[in-house]
Amino acid sequence: MSLPADAEDVSRMVESPIDDGFFYLDLRDWKDGQLVNSLNACNGIVEEWFKKSKEEKAKTVTLSDAHGYKLVGQRSGVKKGQRDGYESLRLSRGAQLSRDPLPEVTILSVLSEATPTDGNVETFLKTHPNNGKQWRSALYFLHHPPKPPGSQGLSQNIHTDAGTLTLLFTQQPGLQVLSPTTGQWEWVHPREGHGVVNVGDTLRFLSEERFRSALHRVLPLTDKDSAPPYDRYSTAYFLRAAEDAVFVGNDGKKTTAEEWFVRKFHSFTQDWSVQRLDSVAVGGYGDFRSERLSITKTEQGQRNMA
């Protein structure tokens, strides 16, 4: 799909989040390729920053889970008993100088106009005001160092994103989504000049589960220890609702975007044995079962779930 969107693009944009929870967004011509060019230039700077010593990076001012530096190993890994294998530099929306809308805002407008809502559901745009309340929206620069020899199960564990929409840019493999149709893990292959847009829990709940949040994970770059190790870099913008936005969660209870965000990020830091007790990390879809996730219907009733 590309921007600006025609009628056919809008139809695909609405159907993809319902069926899969994500879609590709062609940004090569958006604003004459300005965003793609800026990202390419920025990536070189960020890669140099990640080469700094752990001590230097740890001096970065960290204000919250949406702003500052995250060390490798602060969250659970893909395998039981192991931790994640990535570090990230996060810049909250409130700390960014430019407030020009990113493609996600345009996408949210299209989804809002194309989705019927009743009086019990706030419109998508109303929950994302441009007045400072949206401070948990953030730009993340992520670095997955080469995995240590003989190690397995690092990188990033299965989860759904807490926010509304995520716009991911990467030119290296590693991302997988769990297909609601086949129940199998499928690779999301990078495309030059494209972003990958995936739905988060907030949009799923605001749409009364018309859209599904994508269950995904990031695997180590190679399963062969003899293969040459290399670093994986990616950039992601997380669009998040105002903290006081209210929606009904998978348990049927009302919650605010802030409350869900706090619960979600606390769950991310827990080991598998703790995460599997409430399934918050996976958006309430089901429980962890060994290396797979058993998708079950929520109390709200899931669309298109096996």
N, C-alpha and C positions, 0 to 999 in steps of 0.2 A: 504494500500500500504506500501511497505517496501523498505529500501535502503540496498545494491545496487538494482537498479530496472531492472527487465527483460522486455522483449517485452510486455508482458501482463500488467505489472505494468505501463509502459510508456503510453500504450493506455488508461488505466484508469486515469492516471495523467493528460493527455491532455483533455479527455472528461469531467471529473468532474468539472474543472473550467469553461468549456463552459456551462454545464447544471446547476450546483448548486453554483459555486463560492467558494467551499471549499471541502476538503477531509481529511480523517484520514491518519496519517503517523505513521507506526509502527517502533519505535526506540529501541525496546528492545534488538535487536542484533547489532544495528549500533555501530561500534567501540567497540564491546563487552559490550554494555550497558553503556559505559562510560558517555554519556550525561545524561541519565536517572538517574544514580547513583549520578552524580554531582548535578543535579537539586534537588534531594531529600535531599542531604546534605545542599544545599544552602537554601532550603525552611525553614529549622529549624532556620537558622541564621536570615533570613528576617522576619519571624514571630515574633521573639524576638525584632527586630528593630521597628516593627510597634507598639509594646506595649509601646514605649517611649511616653512621654507627647507631646502634640501638640507643646508646646514651644520648646522642644528639636528638634523635627522633622523639625520645621520651620527654624531652623538654618542651615539646609542643603543648600549648595551652589547650586543655581538654575541658570543655564546659558541660558536655552531656553526651549521650549516645548519638546525637546528631551533629556534634561539632568537636573536632579534635583528632587525636591519634589513637588507633587501636592496635595493640601488639598482637603478634602471632600467638595463638593458643588460648585466647580468652573465651572462646565458645566451643561447643561440642563439635567433634569431627564426624566423618562419615561412618566410622566403625565404633562399636561399643568400647568405652573406656579410653578413647583417644580424643584429642582436641583438634581444633581447626588448624589449617595451614596457611592462613593469609593475614596480611596486615593492611590497614587502610588509613587514609588521610581524609577527614570529613569536614566539609565546609557547610554550615547551616545557611539556609536561605537568608536569615536575618543578618548574617555576617558578610554576605556577598554584596559587592558594590552595585552591580547591575540588577535591575528588577525587570528587564525585558522578559516577556513571556517565552517560555520554552515550548517545544512542540506538544508536550503533555497537556498544557492548558488548552491548546486548540483541540486535541483529542477529547479532552473532558467535555468541551463545549458540544462537540458532535455527538458524543454518547448521551449527554444530557438531553439534547433536542430529539434524539431518536428513541429515547426510552420512556415509555409511559409510566407515570408515577401517580399515586393518589395523595390525598391530603395527609396521610400518615408518614410520608417519606419526604424529607427535605431534598430539594434539587441538588444535583452534584455541585454546581457552581456556588450555590449559597453557602456550602460548607467549606469553601476554599476562598475566603475573602482576601483581597490584597491590602490588608490593613495591619500586618504585623502578627496576627494571631497564628499564622501558618508557619511558625518559626522552626518546626521540626522538619520541614522540607529541607533536603540537603543534597549536596553534590559529593559523591564519594569517589576517591581514587583508590583502587584496590591493587594489591601486589601479592601474587602467590609465588613465593620462592620455590626453587626446585626442591622436591621432597628428599629427605635424607635417604641414603642407600639402605635398602631393605625394609623401609617403612611402607605402610599401606593405610588407607582410610583417612588420610588427612584432607585438606581443602575444606569444604563447607557442607555441613550436614543438611539433610532434607528439611525444607521449610517453605512457608508462604511468606510473602512480604506483608508487613503490618499496615502500610499506607494505602494510597489510592492507586497510583500507577507508578511503575518503574521503567525508566528509559535507559537501557544498557548498551554500551558500545564496547566491543572487543573484537580483535582480529585473530584470536587464538581459541582453540577448542577447550572444552571443559564443562560447559553448562549442559545439564540434562533436565528434562521435564518428565513428569509421570503422566502418561497418556490416560485420560479418563475412559477412553474407548477400549484400549487393549490391556491396560494395567501394567504396561511395560515402560521401562525407562528409555527415552528417546533423545538422541543428541540434537542440540540446537546449533546448527553450523553457522559460523560467522559469515557475513556478507559485506563486501566492501561498500562503504558509504551508507550502510543501513544500521539502524538501531533496532533492538529487540524490546518491544513494549509488553510488559506483563501486568496483569491485574493483581492488586493487593487486597487484603482482607477488608479494608474500609470500603472500597468500591463494591465489593461483593455484598457486604451488609447493607450499604445504602441503597443498592439496587434490589433489595429483598431477594438476593441470591440469583438474580437473573444472570449476572456475570459471575464467573468462578475465578477464584484466586489460584494462580498456577503453583502447583507443588513442584519444587525444583531443588537441585543440589549442584555442587561443583566438585568434580572429581580431580584427582591428581592428573598431571599432564600425560603420564604414561604409566602403564602397568608393568613395563619391562625395565628392571633396574639397570640393565646394560645400555639402555638408550641414553643418548646425550641429554643431560638435564638443561632446562632453560626456564626463565622466569615468565610468568603470565601476568599481563597487565590488563586492566579494564577500567572503564569509567561509567558510573551510574548516577542518574538523578532520580531521587525518590520524592515524588509529589505526595504530600501528606495533608490531611484535612486540618482545619482549625482545632485546637485542643478541646474546645467545648462542643464540637459537633457530636450529636447523639445518634446512635443507631442501635438496633437489636442484634446482639451477637448470636453465635451458634447455639448458646445455651438458652435462648429465648428471653434473656434479660437485657434491659437497656444499659448501655455503657457509653462513655465518651471516648473520643479518639485518643485523648491523653491516657486514660486508664488502660485502654487496649495496648497502646504503645509500650507503656511501662511493664505490663504483664508479659508482653511478647519478648521484649529485650531481656527481661529477667530470665525467662525460659531459655533463651538462646545460650545463656552462660551455664546452664545446668547440664549435667551428664545425661546420657541416654536414659539411665534408670529412673531419673526424676522426670524428664521430659515426657516419657510415655504414660505418665499417670494422668495428665490432663489434656494432652495433645494441643496445647496453646501454640506451640512452635509451628505446627502444621495447620493452623487455622481451624482447629476443631474437626478436621476431616476424619480422623480415625486414630488408631494407636500404632505405635512402632511394633513391627514384627521382624525380628532379626535384621536383615539388611533391606527389607521391603517395608512398605506401608500398606496396611489393610485399610482400604477406603470404605467407610461405612456412612450410611445416611445420618445426617444430623437431625435434631428434633424439629428443625425448620423444614426439612425435606430437601434433598439435593437434586439438582437437574443434571441429567446426563452422567450420572455416576454409576460405575459398575457395582 
